[in-house]
Amino acid sequence: MNYRVFRGVRWVCLAVAAELLVACGSVSLNRAPVEDRNSASTATASGQVAATSGVRQPTGSENVGKPGYYTVKPGDTLLKIGLETGQSHHDLASWNQLDNPNRIEVGQVLRVIPPAVGEVVVKPVPKAVVVASPVSAPAPASAAAVSPTATPAAASESVSSTWIWPTHGAVLASFDDVKNKGVDIGGKVGDPVVAVADGRVVYVGAGLRGYGNLIILKHDNVYLTAYAHNRTLLVKEDQSVLKGQKIAEMGSSDTDRVKLHFEVRRQGKPVDPIKYLPAR
């Protein structure tokens, strides 16, 4: 009996010892599991990536807010920006060295005044800004103020005082800052549309929504005039025209009736054309 008891006790002790070894092994694993070490390593690596990752900034972002620069907004086209800043879209493409003038991005900052004499225009390159943590892209700024041009205001006013009417019909709708950025003049299909003053054709086409067949003339560094909804366009871009020269025939393209929509832009800002045309 004693021998049997001894054997039983020995097996019990061995079993208890085995359980203690297993328990000790479990505690050791729980102290420094592989998953924890990997997670810590991953977190450190993520921190390094966040600290060194580059966030692409829109082209020309270093010029945001500077006079003579414009920040592209949703819905903008180079033609629309040219009309709003009083510049030719061809000039804008040249000044900004755009490889594809039809592709501009929201937030991109464009030069909208001519380079100074002797200034070398360098093609802007998108920059990456190093950040310590993920950041959202900055909201596009509104259009930067355009600095006054070198043309004296008095000289430009004297030029506009010699303008003539673009066609002979009656005024159908007057200028309104919000609803109508020019005047609408009635007439018949095919009535002549003439240049109100000497100038250069900076746009011919139907690429600006709501204007139909459109012609834009640049008269100096201050004034543009726009002639919209034509049936026929009789001039080409970069062509010089004289005051009174027939440039189009009246029509109803992209509108509900035959009319000429005529705008005057002073440094890109719409102004009341009636104030620049002779009294009838």
Buried (B, 14 or more C-beta within 10 A) or exposed (E): EEEEEEEEEEEEEEEEEEEEEEEEEEEEEEEEEEEEEEEEEEEEEEEEEEEEBEBEBBBBBEBBEEEBBBBBBEEBBBBBBBBBBBBBBBBBBBBBEBEEBEEBEBBBBBBBBBEEEEEEEEEBEEBEEEEEEEEEEEEBBEBBEBEBBEBEEEEBEEBBEEBEBBBEBEBBBEBEEEEBBBBBBBBEEEBBBBBBBBBBBBBBEBBBEEBBBBBBBBBBBBBBBBBBBBBBBBBEBEBEBEBBBEBBBBBBBBBEEBBBBBBBBBBBEBBBBBEBBEEE
